[in-house]
Amino acid sequence: MIHLYNVTKIYPNGVQALRDISVKISKGEFVFLVGPSGAGKSTFIRLIFREELPTRGQILIGGRSIIRLKRSEIPILRRNIGVVFQDFRLLEDRTVFENVAFALEVLEYPRTEIRKRVMVALDMVGLGLKAKMFPHQLSGGEQQRVAIARAIVKNPRILVADEPTGNLDPMTSREIMDLLAEINKKGTTVIVATHDREIVDAFQKRVIALSQGRLVRDDVKGAYAL
Ligand SMILES: Nc1ncnc2c1ncn2[C@@H]1O[C@H](COP(=O)(O)OP(=O)(O)OP(=O)(O)O)[C@@H](O)[C@H]1O
C-alpha cells in the first residue's frame, strides 16, 4: 500500500534527512518507526502525507505516485491519511466536537453526516460525553484522543502519528497506543514514529529503525533496540 523506492530527502539547507530508503508497508500493517533524534522519522512521516517532497526516489500509495499528484489531487490523498502529532494541534477556541467536525467541514460533508461521524469518532476514542468541552478543560491524554478522533473521522486508510505520546506520562501513553492498535485492528494501516522504548518492546510489532537518515533495521516483530 505504501512503497518508498530509493527515497532521499535533502532539505534546502543541505541536511540529508533520508538517504536511499526503500521500504514497503502493506495494507493493515502496524509499524513503529524508531531511531535517535534527527534520524529522519518526522521527515519520513511528512513525506507520506506529502507535506514534503523527496529530493530523489519514488513514493507510491495504493499504487499511485504521490509525487506527481496535481495540486487539485492532494486533498484526495489527505482524505485517505489521518495525521496525529506530539503537540495535539487542537483549535483552542473550538469545542471537542467542533475540532473533530472541522476535518469534515473542510471536505464539505453535509451537516447531518458530520454530526453522525463525529459522534462515532468521539465514542471510539472514549470522549462521547465530552463533546462540548474545550481543549484546555481536558487532560493531555484526552486532548490526544480528540486529535486521534479528528484524524480518523474521515475513515482514512492510513494513520500516521509523529511521537503521539511524547507529551504524555507512561500510563496515558500506553492507553493512547492501545487506541491506535484498536484502530489498526479495524483495518487502518498505522505508522507511529516514537522514542518510547517501553511501548515498542511491549507491542511486538514491525519495527523500522532509522539512523542518520538510513534504514538500519526492519524487524517483523521487533524491539526498540537490539
Ligand atoms: N524543515 C527542515 N529544514 C532543514 N532541516 C530539517 C528540516 N526538518 C528536519 N531537518 C533536519 O533533518 C534531519 C532529520 O530530522 P527529522 O525531524 O526527520 O528527525 P527525527 O528522527 O524525527 O528527529 P526527532 O526525534 O528529534 O523529532 C535533522 O538533522 C533535522 O535537523
The ligand as a MOL file (V3000), in Angstrom:
LIG
                    3D

  0  0  0     0  0            999 V3000
M  V30 BEGIN CTAB
M  V30 COUNTS 31 33 0 0 0
M  V30 BEGIN ATOM
M  V30 1 N 12.4850 21.7020 7.5290 0
M  V30 2 C 13.7500 21.3520 7.7110 0
M  V30 3 N 14.7620 22.0810 7.1690 0
M  V30 4 C 16.0420 21.7210 7.3490 0
M  V30 5 N 16.4460 20.6340 8.0320 0
M  V30 6 C 15.4930 19.8800 8.5930 0
M  V30 7 C 14.1040 20.1940 8.4640 0
M  V30 8 N 13.3900 19.2480 9.1310 0
M  V30 9 C 14.2910 18.3910 9.6400 0
M  V30 10 N 15.5500 18.7510 9.3230 0
M  V30 11 C 16.7850 18.0380 9.6610 0
M  V30 12 O 16.7090 16.7470 9.1030 0
M  V30 13 C 17.2340 15.7630 9.9880 0
M  V30 14 C 16.1540 14.7460 10.2980 0
M  V30 15 O 15.1350 15.3870 11.0460 0
M  V30 16 P 13.7700 14.6940 11.4850 0
M  V30 17 O 12.9520 15.7270 12.1900 0
M  V30 18 O 13.1760 13.9990 10.3320 0
M  V30 19 O 14.3100 13.6070 12.5260 0
M  V30 20 P 13.5640 12.8250 13.6870 0
M  V30 21 O 14.1070 11.4500 13.6750 0
M  V30 22 O 12.1050 12.9960 13.5520 0
M  V30 23 O 14.0600 13.5920 14.9750 0
M  V30 24 P 13.2650 13.8620 16.3650 0
M  V30 25 O 13.1110 12.5370 17.0070 0
M  V30 26 O 14.1910 14.7740 17.1070 0
M  V30 27 O 11.9630 14.5130 16.0030 0
M  V30 28 C 17.7340 16.5260 11.1990 0
M  V30 29 O 19.1180 16.7480 11.0330 0
M  V30 30 C 16.9550 17.8350 11.1510 0
M  V30 31 O 17.6900 18.8750 11.7460 0
M  V30 END ATOM
M  V30 BEGIN BOND
M  V30 1 1 1 2
M  V30 2 1 2 3
M  V30 3 2 2 7
M  V30 4 2 3 4
M  V30 5 1 4 5
M  V30 6 2 5 6
M  V30 7 1 6 7
M  V30 8 1 6 10
M  V30 9 1 7 8
M  V30 10 2 8 9
M  V30 11 1 9 10
M  V30 12 1 10 11
M  V30 13 1 11 12
M  V30 14 1 11 30
M  V30 15 1 12 13
M  V30 16 1 13 14
M  V30 17 1 13 28
M  V30 18 1 14 15
M  V30 19 1 15 16
M  V30 20 2 16 17
M  V30 21 1 16 18
M  V30 22 1 16 19
M  V30 23 1 19 20
M  V30 24 2 20 21
M  V30 25 1 20 22
M  V30 26 1 20 23
M  V30 27 1 23 24
M  V30 28 2 24 25
M  V30 29 1 24 26
M  V30 30 1 24 27
M  V30 31 1 28 29
M  V30 32 1 28 30
M  V30 33 1 30 31
M  V30 END BOND
M  V30 END CTAB
M  END
